[in-house]
Amino acid sequence: MDTQPQFDRRMLEALVCPQTHAVLVYDAEAQELISKTAGLAYPIRNGIPIMLVSEARTLED
């Protein structure tokens, strides 16, 4: 049983990439918000998106 809080997909409508202001894509399996424009993946921890560029993972090509 997964006890981690779930990310509210409705929140995605209000969030944009802090670097490019582009739309984000929710990756439920990785628990990340993906900015394809910036090439970054923002983590979601305990159901809360961490929208800091310094916390983002660089996407591999």
Summary of the structure (lengths in Angstrom):
residues: 61
radius of gyration: 11.1
end to end distance: 33.3
largest distance: 36.4
contacts: 136
relative contact order: 0.24
helix: 13%
strand: 31%
